[in-house]
Each structure stands twice: as C-alpha cells, then as structure tokens.
Amino acid sequence: MAYSDLSKPDFPDGVAVVIGGSGGIGEGVCELLAQSGADVAITYRSNRERAEAVASRIRDLGRVAQCHALDLTDGSSVAAAFEAIHAAQGRIHTVVFASGADISMAYVADVDPVEWHQTIDSDLHGFFHVVKAALPHLRNGGGSIVALSSAGIDRHPPKDILSVAPKAGIEALIRGIAREEGRYAVRANSVAPGVVEAGLFHRLAAQVTPAFIEAMKRNAALRRFGTVGEVAQVVVFLASAKAAFVTGQHVAVDGGYSV
C-alpha cells in the first residue's frame, strides 16, 4: 500500500487565519504555521504592536503575514475582516481560534453576572461569529478549524468557570461543525490546554497564592506546566494535511491533568 498522501505539503496555497494571534499561545501557533509552510493572517483586539512583531517574525521565515484588528462581539466586523483577508491573501484554508478573555478567578456562586455576560459574548458568541464568517471560505476547497478550549472541560478546576463555561459551548460547536461540514471537506477539532506558562497564565497567577500555583502543578500527572510550543505543535498538526482524516476530536494537552 502506498502512502503518497504523506508527501503532500502540510498546507495548500492560501492563508491560515489565527484569531488572537498576538496572544501567548496564538503567537506560538502563528510562528509554527509559518515554519510549516503557511502564510498567516493575524487578528488582534487592541495590541497592534505585538501583532506586528509576530508578523515581522513570520516574514523573516519567508512567509506572508498581515494583521487585522477584530472585535469578536461584532458579527459584521468579523465578516468584513474575513473578506479583507481573502481579498489580500487569497483562499482561507485554516482558522485557528486562540482568543481568550481575561477573567476573574471566582467560585460559581461569586461570579459577577456582568463579567459572565461579557465573557460569554467575547468567547462563545465571538467563536460563533468567526464560524459564520469562515465557513463560506472553507467550503471553497476544504479546510480546517481548530479551537483552543480548556482542560477544565474534562476535569473542572475550582474558580475557573468563566473559562470553562464558554469553552464548553465552543466544544459543542466544534462537534456540530465536524458532523455537518465534513461533506464540504471541512474539518473541525479542539485542543484543550492545561496550564501553560504564557501571557494569560501570568495574569491569572497574580490573583492566587503561590501555594495555589504549586497545587495546580501537583494536579498534573507530569507535575509541571506546559509550554506554548507543546500546545502549538498539536494545533498545527490538527490543522495540517497530516491530520486529514481527523475531525470532531477533542485533544487534551494538559500534562495528564484530566487523567
């Protein structure tokens, strides 16, 4: 039996869109996509300077990179951004959703209802807006969606409901997309990171004690936190032709937290 498909390039001509590409994990995903042969469109909410720095590193790798400001809560803005990306960089073959809201650490009983609605609007509604804008492009030749989820889907971490709840909705959407869009050669998968030593973790760490941080490490089978590169490797694999027969899957990259 010949395995000729293994000789295909990881990504076709066109562009991979990374929603939240200026963030910690998103930044790593952008660079690894470029190293794997993809041009990249980076979206950011407000930190244009960091997005441009990521784009500069991608260009140094010999790939094309552009930056686009994006308000995920505005569906028409998201749709317009995808049209602009398509006009500037061609066919959209990959979408990585790596955006995540800054949240408070609180027990369910103590969650501020205002923050709850803001987080759902940004994360869950934002992902829905991205899906609506992306699918017409992905159907044109096939493609892949990979969403960054949370290891808390598999094992709930106390005080993390503002992260886990919207990600649970995103997971449901991923499965729906995989089932409904496969006939158009569109795949959809999720990657659920555990604690990763990146930007969002450092901001959250300021809200808890050192003892809490050590307890988080002990909760992982590997007794350590993950790295951006370890998560990015799985994201890019799932997005690439190497995972051409993988869809509807939830992959935990959590050092064994969910075991």
Backbone as CSV, one residue per row, in Angstrom:
resi,resn,N_x,N_y,N_z,CA_x,CA_y,CA_z,C_x,C_y,C_z
1,MET,0.846,-1.196,0.000,0.000,0.000,0.000,0.881,1.246,0.000
2,ALA,0.576,2.185,-0.882,1.366,3.413,-0.962,0.765,4.472,-0.049
3,TYR,1.629,5.208,0.570,1.191,6.291,1.439,1.596,7.623,0.823
4,SER,1.146,7.846,-0.392,1.581,9.033,-1.126,1.090,10.323,-0.476
5,ASP,-0.045,10.263,0.259,-0.571,11.466,0.878,0.421,12.087,1.855
6,LEU,1.306,11.257,2.411,2.275,11.767,3.375,3.289,12.709,2.745
7,SER,3.371,12.675,1.426,4.321,13.556,0.747,3.710,14.908,0.403
8,LYS,2.412,15.066,0.652,1.771,16.344,0.375,2.296,17.425,1.318
9,PRO,2.263,18.673,0.855,2.629,19.757,1.784,1.627,19.826,2.927
10,ASP,2.062,20.323,4.056,1.169,20.425,5.208,-0.003,21.356,4.941
11,PHE,0.240,22.424,4.152,-0.807,23.409,3.889,-0.804,23.781,2.411
12,PRO,-1.997,23.996,1.833,-2.075,24.412,0.430,-1.802,25.900,0.289
13,ASP,-1.861,26.390,-0.937,-1.741,27.830,-1.159,-2.912,28.542,-0.489
14,GLY,-2.662,29.725,-0.034,-3.692,30.488,0.647,-3.194,30.965,1.995
15,VAL,-4.102,31.044,2.971,-3.745,31.664,4.236,-4.405,30.951,5.409
16,ALA,-3.691,30.908,6.521,-4.232,30.448,7.798,-4.547,31.680,8.636
17,VAL,-5.762,31.756,9.143,-6.182,32.875,9.976,-6.084,32.459,11.435
18,VAL,-5.366,33.234,12.225,-5.234,32.948,13.655,-5.937,34.053,14.430
19,ILE,-7.072,33.708,15.009,-7.831,34.657,15.815,-7.148,34.750,17.182
20,GLY,-6.700,35.933,17.522,-5.929,36.083,18.753,-4.469,35.726,18.561
21,GLY,-3.955,35.989,17.380,-2.574,35.633,17.080,-1.533,36.459,17.795
22,SER,-1.951,37.523,18.459,-0.997,38.332,19.212,-0.865,37.859,20.654
23,GLY,-1.692,36.872,21.073,-1.620,36.357,22.438,-0.549,35.302,22.594
24,GLY,-0.393,34.779,23.800,0.701,33.853,24.103,0.702,32.605,23.248
25,ILE,-0.356,31.791,23.339,-0.420,30.573,22.533,-0.610,30.922,21.068
26,GLY,-1.438,31.918,20.781,-1.660,32.316,19.399,-0.378,32.702,18.685
27,GLU,0.496,33.392,19.390,1.788,33.786,18.826,2.601,32.560,18.424
28,GLY,2.643,31.565,19.315,3.375,30.340,19.002,2.778,29.594,17.838
29,VAL,1.451,29.573,17.740,0.779,28.914,16.627,1.115,29.613,15.314
30,CYS,1.092,30.943,15.310,1.423,31.697,14.097,2.809,31.344,13.577
31,GLU,3.775,31.332,14.463,5.151,31.064,14.028,5.317,29.637,13.535
32,LEU,4.665,28.676,14.190,4.792,27.291,13.754,4.048,27.062,12.437
33,LEU,2.919,27.730,12.237,2.245,27.651,10.942,3.174,28.131,9.834
34,ALA,3.857,29.238,10.075,4.788,29.764,9.078,5.929,28.790,8.820
35,GLN,6.469,28.206,9.884,7.541,27.222,9.726,7.064,25.995,8.960
36,SER,5.754,25.734,9.008,5.182,24.567,8.327,4.721,24.888,6.908
37,GLY,4.958,26.122,6.458,4.690,26.463,5.067,3.428,27.243,4.802
38,ALA,2.827,27.840,5.847,1.585,28.587,5.652,1.822,30.089,5.772
39,ASP,1.168,30.852,4.901,1.051,32.286,5.119,0.010,32.498,6.217
40,VAL,0.095,33.629,6.916,-0.721,33.811,8.111,-1.371,35.188,8.130
41,ALA,-2.646,35.206,8.549,-3.348,36.447,8.876,-3.561,36.464,10.378
42,ILE,-3.082,37.495,11.032,-3.103,37.591,12.489,-4.185,38.598,12.887
43,THR,-5.109,38.175,13.744,-6.067,39.149,14.264,-5.716,39.489,15.703
44,TYR,-6.082,40.688,16.090,-5.802,41.166,17.440,-6.948,42.084,17.853
45,ARG,-7.136,42.220,19.157,-8.200,43.106,19.654,-7.693,44.531,19.796
46,SER,-6.562,44.720,20.493,-6.078,46.084,20.728,-4.560,46.216,20.634
47,ASN,-3.825,45.111,20.767,-2.368,45.195,20.830,-1.751,45.051,19.435
48,ARG,-1.894,46.113,18.651,-1.368,46.075,17.290,0.154,45.915,17.275
49,GLU,0.828,46.551,18.224,2.291,46.494,18.255,2.785,45.052,18.376
50,ARG,2.144,44.280,19.264,2.574,42.890,19.427,2.216,42.061,18.195
51,ALA,1.042,42.325,17.607,0.653,41.601,16.393,1.645,41.858,15.271
52,GLU,2.077,43.102,15.124,3.043,43.434,14.074,4.397,42.782,14.334
53,ALA,4.762,42.635,15.610,6.019,41.959,15.934,5.947,40.489,15.531
54,VAL,4.804,39.850,15.764,4.623,38.458,15.337,4.692,38.377,13.813
55,ALA,4.021,39.298,13.139,4.033,39.311,11.675,5.447,39.482,11.131
56,SER,6.235,40.313,11.784,7.617,40.535,11.341,8.434,39.251,11.419
57,ARG,8.246,38.483,12.499,8.980,37.220,12.632,8.537,36.210,11.567
58,ILE,7.257,36.244,11.220,6.763,35.346,10.175,7.382,35.719,8.828
59,ARG,7.473,37.000,8.550,8.096,37.440,7.292,9.563,37.055,7.250
60,ASP,10.216,37.078,8.385,11.615,36.650,8.441,11.760,35.168,8.079
61,LEU,10.689,34.405,8.248,10.692,32.989,7.876,10.347,32.779,6.403
62,GLY,10.125,33.873,5.691,9.855,33.792,4.258,8.389,33.633,3.905
63,ARG,7.497,33.841,4.857,6.071,33.729,4.596,5.411,35.106,4.623
64,VAL,4.224,35.183,4.062,3.452,36.423,4.061,2.645,36.508,5.349
65,ALA,2.604,37.682,5.953,1.814,37.885,7.169,1.189,39.267,7.147
66,GLN,-0.088,39.341,7.532,-0.778,40.616,7.669,-1.539,40.621,8.987
67,CYS,-1.816,41.809,9.497,-2.512,41.966,10.780,-3.857,42.654,10.563
68,HIS,-4.848,42.230,11.341,-6.195,42.778,11.213,-6.789,42.968,12.600
69,ALA,-7.243,44.185,12.907,-7.957,44.432,14.153,-9.329,43.779,14.071
70,LEU,-9.791,43.233,15.201,-11.042,42.471,15.168,-11.783,42.607,16.490
71,ASP,-13.063,42.933,16.400,-13.952,42.949,17.557,-14.851,41.724,17.438
72,LEU,-14.575,40.702,18.235,-15.296,39.438,18.120,-16.767,39.561,18.476
73,THR,-17.130,40.574,19.227,-18.531,40.719,19.618,-19.391,41.299,18.504
74,ASP,-18.771,41.749,17.430,-19.482,42.389,16.316,-19.419,41.477,15.096
75,GLY,-20.525,40.766,14.818,-20.529,39.802,13.728,-20.222,40.410,12.380
76,SER,-20.720,41.609,12.121,-20.462,42.243,10.830,-18.998,42.628,10.687
77,SER,-18.362,43.010,11.803,-16.934,43.326,11.784,-16.112,42.082,11.483
78,VAL,-16.496,40.971,12.064,-15.782,39.712,11.820,-15.923,39.299,10.362
79,ALA,-17.134,39.383,9.824,-17.354,39.026,8.423,-16.529,39.915,7.494
80,ALA,-16.485,41.212,7.797,-15.713,42.137,6.962,-14.227,41.812,7.018
81,ALA,-13.737,41.416,8.195,-12.322,41.063,8.326,-11.984,39.853,7.467
82,PHE,-12.852,38.848,7.449,-12.587,37.670,6.633,-12.597,38.010,5.143
83,GLU,-13.496,38.895,4.735,-13.496,39.313,3.333,-12.210,40.056,2.993
84,ALA,-11.733,40.885,3.916,-10.489,41.629,3.682,-9.295,40.688,3.614
85,ILE,-9.278,39.686,4.481,-8.184,38.706,4.462,-8.189,37.943,3.148
86,HIS,-9.369,37.522,2.711,-9.474,36.778,1.447,-9.016,37.645,0.275
87,ALA,-9.409,38.908,0.266,-9.019,39.801,-0.828,-7.514,40.027,-0.861
88,ALA,-6.895,40.088,0.316,-5.469,40.404,0.393,-4.575,39.187,0.234
89,GLN,-5.009,38.023,0.749,-4.098,36.879,0.827,-4.619,35.615,0.168
90,GLY,-5.789,35.676,-0.444,-6.275,34.525,-1.191,-7.101,33.566,-0.348
91,ARG,-7.185,32.352,-0.832,-8.048,31.341,-0.223,-7.732,31.137,1.269
92,ILE,-8.767,31.106,2.086,-8.623,30.804,3.509,-8.798,29.303,3.698
93,HIS,-7.730,28.630,4.136,-7.795,27.172,4.293,-7.771,26.712,5.750
94,THR,-7.429,27.606,6.659,-7.290,27.230,8.069,-7.748,28.388,8.944
95,VAL,-8.470,28.057,10.000,-8.821,29.046,11.016,-8.483,28.463,12.385
96,VAL,-7.654,29.167,13.128,-7.330,28.777,14.499,-7.923,29.823,15.428
97,PHE,-8.770,29.377,16.354,-9.380,30.294,17.320,-8.585,30.200,18.610
98,ALA,-7.721,31.191,18.837,-6.834,31.181,20.002,-7.110,32.368,20.911
99,SER,-8.294,32.921,20.795,-8.649,34.081,21.604,-9.204,33.635,22.943
100,GLY,-8.898,34.394,23.975,-9.432,34.109,25.299,-9.529,35.383,26.108
101,ALA,-10.628,35.528,26.819,-10.839,36.743,27.598,-10.058,36.689,28.906
102,ASP,-9.620,37.856,29.365,-9.077,37.966,30.722,-10.238,37.793,31.702
103,ILE,-10.083,36.904,32.650,-11.193,36.598,33.546,-10.768,36.685,35.008
104,SER,-11.761,36.834,35.863,-11.528,36.744,37.297,-11.594,35.288,37.725
105,MET,-10.824,34.949,38.739,-10.897,33.615,39.322,-11.927,33.659,40.449
106,ALA,-13.033,32.941,40.291,-14.105,33.011,41.287,-14.899,31.714,41.290
107,TYR,-15.384,31.334,42.445,-16.329,30.229,42.521,-17.614,30.630,41.792
108,VAL,-18.354,29.633,41.318,-19.584,29.906,40.576,-20.491,30.853,41.357
109,ALA,-20.624,30.604,42.652,-21.519,31.418,43.480,-21.100,32.873,43.555
110,ASP,-19.829,33.157,43.252,-19.309,34.513,43.399,-19.081,35.231,42.075
111,VAL,-19.423,34.583,40.975,-19.194,35.200,39.667,-20.070,36.439,39.504
112,ASP,-19.456,37.499,39.017,-20.176,38.737,38.726,-21.018,38.528,37.458
113,PRO,-22.334,38.694,37.509,-23.159,38.481,36.320,-22.742,39.334,35.127
114,VAL,-22.263,40.533,35.385,-21.816,41.385,34.279,-20.612,40.755,33.580
115,GLU,-19.652,40.281,34.374,-18.477,39.644,33.772,-18.869,38.348,33.057
116,TRP,-19.823,37.611,33.614,-20.312,36.387,32.964,-20.797,36.704,31.544
117,HIS,-21.672,37.690,31.413,-22.226,38.020,30.104,-21.151,38.551,29.160
118,GLN,-20.224,39.344,29.678,-19.143,39.861,28.837,-18.260,38.729,28.312
119,THR,-17.985,37.749,29.177,-17.123,36.639,28.781,-17.805,35.746,27.749
120,ILE,-19.065,35.437,27.974,-19.812,34.633,27.000,-19.886,35.361,25.665
121,ASP,-20.098,36.661,25.706,-20.204,37.444,24.474,-18.896,37.423,23.705
122,SER,-17.787,37.584,24.413,-16.484,37.626,23.753,-16.046,36.249,23.262
123,ASP,-16.142,35.241,24.127,-15.614,33.915,23.791,-16.579,33.092,22.932
124,LEU,-17.748,32.792,23.474,-18.670,31.897,22.777,-19.329,32.578,21.582
125,HIS,-19.916,33.745,21.803,-20.518,34.450,20.677,-19.450,34.840,19.651
126,GLY,-18.261,35.189,20.145,-17.174,35.534,19.232,-16.793,34.371,18.340
127,PHE,-16.702,33.172,18.917,-16.381,31.996,18.101,-17.479,31.732,17.074
128,PHE,-18.742,31.886,17.483,-19.845,31.704,16.544,-19.730,32.674,15.379
129,HIS,-19.397,33.930,15.660,-19.228,34.917,14.590,-18.107,34.512,13.640
130,VAL,-17.024,33.978,14.203,-15.909,33.527,13.371,-16.349,32.364,12.482
131,VAL,-17.067,31.419,13.053,-17.547,30.259,12.281,-18.435,30.719,11.126
132,LYS,-19.373,31.609,11.426,-20.280,32.096,10.379,-19.518,32.770,9.246
133,ALA,-18.484,33.527,9.591,-17.701,34.227,8.570,-16.768,33.297,7.819
134,ALA,-16.262,32.269,8.516,-15.228,31.419,7.926,-15.778,30.320,7.023
135,LEU,-16.913,29.746,7.362,-17.377,28.554,6.645,-17.554,28.760,5.139
136,PRO,-18.108,29.869,4.667,-18.204,30.025,3.208,-16.850,29.967,2.514
137,HIS,-15.812,30.448,3.182,-14.467,30.399,2.606,-13.893,28.983,2.677
138,LEU,-14.072,28.327,3.805,-13.503,26.988,3.977,-14.163,25.975,3.059
139,ARG,-15.428,26.157,2.776,-16.126,25.232,1.874,-15.551,25.274,0.463
140,ASN,-14.914,26.347,0.117,-14.336,26.512,-1.221,-12.983,25.817,-1.287
141,GLY,-13.004,24.506,-1.367,-11.770,23.720,-1.454,-11.443,22.955,-0.200
142,GLY,-12.246,23.110,0.839,-11.986,22.385,2.085,-11.056,23.157,2.999
143,GLY,-11.019,22.735,4.242,-10.157,23.417,5.192,-10.351,22.903,6.596
144,SER,-9.809,23.637,7.556,-9.775,23.155,8.931,-10.017,24.288,9.907
145,ILE,-10.784,23.981,10.962,-10.936,24.869,12.105,-10.367,24.155,13.328
146,VAL,-9.526,24.851,14.063,-9.023,24.334,15.343,-9.297,25.389,16.398
147,ALA,-10.013,24.997,17.451,-10.324,25.929,18.527,-9.547,25.568,19.776
148,LEU,-8.989,26.580,20.429,-8.344,26.380,21.729,-9.439,26.340,22.786
149,SER,-9.480,25.247,23.519,-10.506,25.021,24.519,-9.864,25.066,25.904
150,SER,-10.268,24.167,26.801,-9.737,24.167,28.161,-9.735,22.753,28.714
151,ALA,-8.662,22.411,29.420,-8.612,21.118,30.095,-9.688,21.004,31.158
152,GLY,-10.237,22.129,31.572,-11.312,22.118,32.550,-12.586,21.485,32.031
153,ILE,-12.689,21.275,30.730,-13.826,20.547,30.170,-13.856,19.118,30.716
154,ASP,-12.693,18.521,30.893,-12.592,17.124,31.320,-12.515,16.958,32.834
155,ARG,-11.982,17.950,33.516,-11.863,17.888,34.976,-11.959,19.311,35.490
156,HIS,-13.038,19.612,36.159,-13.297,21.009,36.490,-12.306,21.560,37.523
157,PRO,-11.659,22.678,37.200,-10.789,23.352,38.172,-11.591,24.399,38.937
158,PRO,-11.646,24.335,40.247,-12.377,25.345,41.010,-11.935,26.768,40.653
159,LYS,-12.883,27.660,40.648,-12.687,29.078,40.360,-12.403,29.377,38.889
160,ASP,-12.630,28.418,37.996,-12.301,28.643,36.583,-13.524,28.561,35.684
161,ILE,-14.708,28.745,36.248,-15.920,28.577,35.454,-16.033,29.592,34.322
162,LEU,-15.461,30.788,34.498,-15.540,31.785,33.441,-14.720,31.393,32.213
163,SER,-13.757,30.529,32.394,-13.027,29.973,31.261,-13.735,28.745,30.706
164,VAL,-14.160,27.869,31.602,-14.676,26.565,31.179,-16.045,26.669,30.518
165,ALA,-16.941,27.473,31.046,-18.312,27.502,30.530,-18.390,27.911,29.058
166,PRO,-17.772,29.027,28.644,-17.839,29.361,27.222,-17.101,28.349,26.347
167,LYS,-16.024,27.764,26.875,-15.298,26.764,26.087,-16.144,25.512,25.870
168,ALA,-17.022,25.187,26.822,-17.917,24.044,26.632,-18.851,24.284,25.449
169,GLY,-19.325,25.520,25.311,-20.138,25.859,24.156,-19.351,25.776,22.863
170,ILE,-18.108,26.218,22.898,-17.242,26.126,21.717,-17.019,24.674,21.331
171,GLU,-16.827,23.803,22.322,-16.655,22.374,22.045,-17.893,21.809,21.337
172,ALA,-19.078,22.205,21.782,-20.301,21.733,21.143,-20.381,22.206,19.692
173,LEU,-19.997,23.451,19.458,-19.978,23.971,18.091,-18.984,23.210,17.216
174,ILE,-17.824,22.893,17.769,-16.816,22.146,17.012,-17.378,20.804,16.536
175,ARG,-18.056,20.094,17.419,-18.625,18.802,17.049,-19.722,18.964,16.002
176,GLY,-20.524,20.013,16.155,-21.557,20.267,15.159,-20.974,20.583,13.788
177,ILE,-19.935,21.404,13.767,-19.278,21.738,12.501,-18.687,20.485,11.863
178,ALA,-18.020,19.666,12.669,-17.403,18.451,12.135,-18.452,17.551,11.486
179,ARG,-19.587,17.366,12.154,-20.637,16.494,11.631,-21.295,17.079,10.387
180,GLU,-21.549,18.375,10.392,-22.323,18.977,9.312,-21.497,19.413,8.107
181,GLU,-20.240,19.765,8.332,-19.439,20.352,7.260,-18.459,19.382,6.623
182,GLY,-18.398,18.148,7.120,-17.482,17.177,6.531,-17.747,16.933,5.062
183,ARG,-18.995,17.031,4.661,-19.342,16.819,3.239,-18.709,17.863,2.334
184,TYR,-18.280,18.983,2.922,-17.576,20.021,2.170,-16.063,19.951,2.387
185,ALA,-15.593,18.849,2.956,-14.167,18.658,3.255,-13.658,19.670,4.275
186,VAL,-14.542,20.089,5.173,-14.156,20.979,6.267,-14.046,20.155,7.540
187,ARG,-12.897,20.230,8.198,-12.671,19.517,9.458,-12.711,20.503,10.620
188,ALA,-13.058,20.000,11.805,-13.086,20.852,12.992,-12.655,20.041,14.200
189,ASN,-11.705,20.558,14.944,-11.176,19.885,16.130,-10.873,20.921,17.205
190,SER,-10.699,20.438,18.420,-10.328,21.341,19.508,-9.093,20.820,20.225
191,VAL,-8.337,21.745,20.779,-7.174,21.437,21.604,-7.427,22.057,22.964
192,ALA,-7.344,21.239,24.010,-7.653,21.691,25.362,-6.377,21.764,26.179
193,PRO,-5.757,22.940,26.264,-4.523,23.053,27.041,-4.810,23.012,28.540
194,GLY,-3.858,22.455,29.271,-3.844,22.645,30.705,-3.196,23.985,31.000
195,VAL,-2.571,24.098,32.135,-1.913,25.367,32.476,-0.642,25.509,31.635
196,VAL,-0.559,26.596,30.916,0.575,26.875,30.036,1.222,28.168,30.499
197,GLU,2.525,28.161,30.604,3.248,29.346,31.063,3.346,30.364,29.935
198,ALA,2.220,31.080,29.770,2.138,32.114,28.744,1.408,33.312,29.333
199,GLY,1.075,34.279,28.485,0.561,35.553,28.956,-0.639,35.477,29.870
200,LEU,-1.664,34.720,29.477,-2.882,34.666,30.281,-2.612,34.049,31.647
201,PHE,-1.775,33.008,31.685,-1.461,32.385,32.968,-0.785,33.373,33.909
202,HIS,0.141,34.173,33.400,0.843,35.125,34.251,-0.122,36.163,34.828
203,ARG,-1.132,36.537,34.047,-2.112,37.494,34.561,-2.998,36.849,35.630
204,LEU,-3.365,35.593,35.411,-4.202,34.907,36.393,-3.417,34.592,37.662
205,ALA,-2.131,34.302,37.510,-1.309,33.939,38.670,-1.274,35.055,39.711
206,ALA,-1.463,36.278,39.261,-1.449,37.405,40.194,-2.660,37.397,41.118
207,GLN,-3.671,36.583,40.773,-4.901,36.552,41.572,-4.912,35.437,42.617
208,VAL,-3.900,34.564,42.605,-3.909,33.416,43.510,-2.590,33.360,44.278
209,THR,-2.527,32.474,45.269,-1.339,32.368,46.111,-0.306,31.427,45.495
210,PRO,0.967,31.524,45.925,1.979,30.561,45.465,1.591,29.118,45.787
211,ALA,0.940,28.896,46.920,0.511,27.541,47.280,-0.507,27.014,46.274
212,PHE,-1.374,27.901,45.813,-2.364,27.511,44.807,-1.663,27.102,43.514
213,ILE,-0.637,27.853,43.126,0.121,27.532,41.908,0.783,26.156,42.035
214,GLU,1.383,25.872,43.186,2.031,24.574,43.383,1.006,23.446,43.364
215,ALA,-0.166,23.695,43.917,-1.222,22.676,43.882,-1.649,22.405,42.438
216,MET,-1.675,23.434,41.611,-2.011,23.253,40.197,-0.993,22.341,39.514
217,LYS,0.281,22.512,39.834,1.313,21.644,39.264,1.116,20.197,39.712
218,ARG,0.828,19.999,40.985,0.663,18.647,41.508,-0.546,17.944,40.898
219,ASN,-1.510,18.695,40.416,-2.697,18.113,39.810,-2.431,17.504,38.437
220,ALA,-1.311,17.868,37.826,-0.944,17.294,36.527,-0.072,16.061,36.746
221,ALA,-0.326,15.021,35.976,0.454,13.789,36.118,1.942,14.039,35.909
222,LEU,2.280,14.967,35.031,3.689,15.260,34.746,4.301,16.246,35.735
223,ARG,3.487,16.754,36.670,3.959,17.638,37.750,4.652,18.899,37.233
224,ARG,4.148,19.425,36.129,4.681,20.687,35.612,3.628,21.347,34.741
225,PHE,3.882,22.595,34.386,3.028,23.310,33.451,3.545,23.082,32.034
226,GLY,2.686,23.351,31.068,3.064,23.176,29.675,3.737,24.412,29.099
227,THR,4.185,24.273,27.860,4.795,25.387,27.138,3.948,25.726,25.923
228,VAL,4.118,26.930,25.432,3.413,27.355,24.224,3.728,26.416,23.064
229,GLY,5.001,26.047,22.923,5.394,25.184,21.815,4.725,23.830,21.856
230,GLU,4.534,23.283,23.044,3.893,21.969,23.166,2.440,22.009,22.719
231,VAL,1.764,23.103,22.997,0.376,23.247,22.539,0.340,23.544,21.039
232,ALA,1.208,24.441,20.590,1.217,24.831,19.176,1.468,23.633,18.256
233,GLN,2.330,22.715,18.681,2.608,21.538,17.856,1.338,20.745,17.575
234,VAL,0.489,20.587,18.573,-0.745,19.812,18.400,-1.747,20.585,17.545
235,VAL,-1.854,21.890,17.789,-2.763,22.722,16.994,-2.407,22.649,15.519
236,VAL,-1.142,22.837,15.201,-0.715,22.876,13.803,-0.843,21.495,13.167
237,PHE,-0.566,20.443,13.915,-0.790,19.086,13.383,-2.247,18.908,12.984
238,LEU,-3.181,19.260,13.871,-4.600,19.068,13.578,-5.053,19.924,12.401
239,ALA,-4.453,21.091,12.239,-4.818,21.964,11.126,-4.264,21.471,9.794
240,SER,-3.218,20.675,9.835,-2.453,20.330,8.633,-2.996,19.094,7.914
241,ALA,-2.433,18.856,6.728,-2.796,17.676,5.935,-2.417,16.382,6.637
242,LYS,-1.509,16.426,7.596,-1.140,15.216,8.338,-2.329,14.659,9.129
243,ALA,-3.300,15.528,9.430,-4.488,15.095,10.184,-5.728,15.107,9.285
244,ALA,-5.544,14.785,8.012,-6.620,14.915,7.029,-7.837,14.047,7.329
245,PHE,-7.675,12.987,8.128,-8.797,12.091,8.443,-9.214,12.235,9.906
246,VAL,-8.877,13.374,10.505,-9.210,13.632,11.910,-10.178,14.800,11.978
247,THR,-11.358,14.560,12.520,-12.324,15.645,12.701,-13.250,15.337,13.874
248,GLY,-13.752,16.375,14.484,-14.659,16.225,15.614,-13.994,15.790,16.899
249,GLN,-12.677,15.959,16.985,-11.931,15.445,18.132,-11.552,16.547,19.125
250,HIS,-11.457,16.121,20.381,-11.054,16.990,21.492,-9.758,16.398,22.043
251,VAL,-8.664,17.126,21.895,-7.355,16.622,22.305,-6.861,17.424,23.511
252,ALA,-6.707,16.739,24.630,-6.200,17.397,25.843,-4.683,17.456,25.795
253,VAL,-4.132,18.642,25.961,-2.682,18.844,26.040,-2.451,19.453,27.414
254,ASP,-2.512,18.597,28.436,-2.627,19.092,29.800,-1.679,18.420,30.789
255,GLY,-0.680,17.689,30.294,0.270,17.043,31.188,-0.354,15.987,32.080
256,GLY,-1.533,15.502,31.665,-2.198,14.479,32.471,-3.119,15.019,33.543
257,TYR,-3.477,16.305,33.457,-4.397,16.888,34.440,-5.738,16.159,34.437
258,SER,-6.188,15.769,33.255,-7.523,15.176,33.137,-7.540,13.673,33.393
259,VAL,-6.389,13.071,33.662,-6.343,11.616,33.898,-6.964,11.290,35.245
